[in-house]
Amino acid sequence: MKLSTKGRYGLRALIDLAVHEEDDTVSIQSISERQGISESYLEQLVRLLKKAGLVVSVRGAGGGYRLSKPANRILVGDVLRALEGDLKAVACSAYQEEQSCEGAECCVTKFVWKKINDAIAHTVDSIMLDELVEESKRLLKKTEEESI
């Protein structure tokens, strides 16, 4: 499985938003400057995150975005699925209700694909956004200390 820039940049943007949301809302422009991602692309990503209910927008002066719920209640898997869609490495029809695969009954490779897909889901669903936020804050602090 290979994540596109939507998943990679979108997760980075959401972490950045969570790290800086202490300042109330976070603008697309500020995320763009810190992360080196174009504003127009970020707008597309934030639209997907908003549609998935992971961020909310605030209008008006000082408006921007913030998380819709605490970072400790947001799974990395939910973020990646909102941006990428299905995270399965292999779309094996043997596990679909309509089983369009003729050899599904005697296919042994379906067990490999299921294990791979399950491992991906388990991994991304076992990491909460707040873990990445804390790690990001730790790295930012370390970088600041080294530059002094």
Buried (B, 14 or more C-beta within 10 A) or exposed (E): EEBEEBBBBBBBBBBBBBBBBEEEBBBBEBBBEBBEBEEEBBEEBBEBBBEBEBBEBEEEEEEBBBBBEEBEEBBBBBBBBBBBEEBBEEEBBBBEEEEEBEEBEEBEEBEEBBEBBEEBBEEBBEBBBBEBBBEBEEEEEEEEEEEE
